[in-house]
Amino acid sequence: MQEILQYIFSGITSGAIYAVIAVGFSMLYNSTELINFAHGEFVMLGALSFITLSGPFQLPLLSAFFLSVAGVACIGMLFERLAIRTVREPNPIVLIIITVGASIFLRGVGMLVWGKDAHTMPPFSKHPPLDIEGAKLLAQSIWIVAIMFLMAAGLHLFYKKTLTGKAMQACAISQKAAWLAGIPSKFMILLAFGLSTGMGAVAGVIISPITMCGYDMGTMLGLKGFCAAMLGGLGSLWGSLIGGLLLGILEALGVGLISSGLKDATAFLLLLFILYVRPSGIISSVNVERF
C-alpha cells in the first residue's frame, strides 16, 4: 500500500504538468480549431528561460516566473502574427505542417542559446517532504498541484466573468458571427495564442526543479500533453485537467507495478484506446466529425 501511494503521488505530480500542457492545447483549439504541435517547445522555452533568469541573472523566483511566462507568451503571439495569420490558404494540413516546422526551428534555437547540456534548478522551497502513511510527498509536488489548480480557477473566472473571455468563447463558437457582433476575431485569436503558449511556459517553469531541462525536452512533453487533452476532451478545460491527472497516475502505476518501459508507451496506448472507444474524450465540449 505504501508503494502504491508513492506511485500515486508521483503520478499526480506528472499528471498536473501534463494537465497544464493539455489546457494550452485545448485553449487554442477552442478558439482556432488548430492543434499546435510546437506547443512542447514553448514548454522548453519557459523552463530554460526561468532557469536562466533565476540562476545567472539572480532574479527573485516570482519575477523570473512572470517574466518567463510573459516572454514566451509574446513569442507565441509573434508566431501567430508572422507564421499563421500570413498563410494564404489556411487549411488544417498547411497549418499543422507550419507548427511542426516551428517546433523544429524552436528546438534549434534552444540548442544554440542554451547548448546541448541539461540544466537544473533547486525546488521553489526547501521544506522537508510530507510523510503520509510512509509515502513521501515532496514540497515541489505541492507547488505543482497548487499552481495547476490556481491556473485552472483563473482561466475559469476569465472565461465566465470577463468581457474578453466571453468574446473569446463567442469566437470559438463562430468567428463570423462574432465579427458581425463587433468582436475583433483576429485579436481574439492572437490572444488565444498568447494564453496557450503562456500556459506551456507555466508547465515548463513548474517542471524545471524536478527534471533535467534541455533543448529537446519539449517533444515528449508536448505529445503527452496532447494525449492528455484528447483523453479528457479536446477543448474542455476541466476535461484537460482530468485527462492529465489520469494519464500521470496510470503512467506512474504502469512504471511501478509492471515495467519502466511502459513510461512513454502508456500515453499513446491510452490515446489509441480513447480514439477507438470515445473519440470526443471523457468530457466532450465539441462535436467530433469523421470524414
C-alpha positions, 0 to 999 in steps of 0.5 A: 500500500505504501508503494502504491501511494508513492506511485500515486503521488508521483503520478499526480505530480506528472499528471498536473504538468501534463494537465497544464500542457493539455489546457494550452492545447485545448485553449487554442483549439477552442478558439482556432480549431488548430492543434499546435504541435510546437506547443512542447517547445514553448514548454522548453522555452519557459523552463530554460528561460526561468532557469536562466533568469533565476540562476545567472541573472539572480532574479527573485523566483516570482519575477523570473516566473512572470517574466518567463511566462510573459516572454514566451507568451509574446513569442507565441503571439509573434508566431501567430502574427508572422507564421499563421495569420500570413498563410494564404490558404489556411487549411488544417494540413498547411497549418499543422505542417507550419507548427511542426516546422516551428517546433523544429526551428524552436528546438534549434534555437534552444540548442544554440542559446542554451547548448546541448547540456541539461540544466537544473534548478533547486525546488521553489522551497526547501521544506522537508517532504510530507510523510503520509502513511510512509509515502513521501510527498515532496514540497515541489509536488505541492507547488505543482498541484497548487499552481495547476489548480490556481491556473485552472480557477483563473482561466475559469473566472476569465472565461465566465466573468470577463468581457474578453473571455466571453468574446473569446468563447463567442469566437470559438463558437463562430468567428463570423458571427462574432465579427458581425457582433463587433468582436475583433476575431483576429485579436481574439485569436492572437490572444488565444495564442498568447494564453496557450503558449503562456500556459506551456511556459507555466508547465515548463517553469513548474517542471524545471526543479524536478527534471533535467531541462534541455533543448529537446525536452519539449517533444515528449512533453508536448505529445503527452500533453496532447494525449492528455487533452484528447483523453479528457476532451479536446477543448474542455478545460476541466476535461484537460485537467482530468485527462492529465491527472489520469494519464500521470497516475496510470503512467506512474502505476504502469512504471511501478507495478509492471515495467519502466518501459511502459513510461512513454508507451502508456500515453499513446496506448491510452490515446489509441484506446480513447480514439477507438472507444470515445473519440470526443474524450471523457468530457466532450465540449465539441462535436467530433466529425469523421470524414 
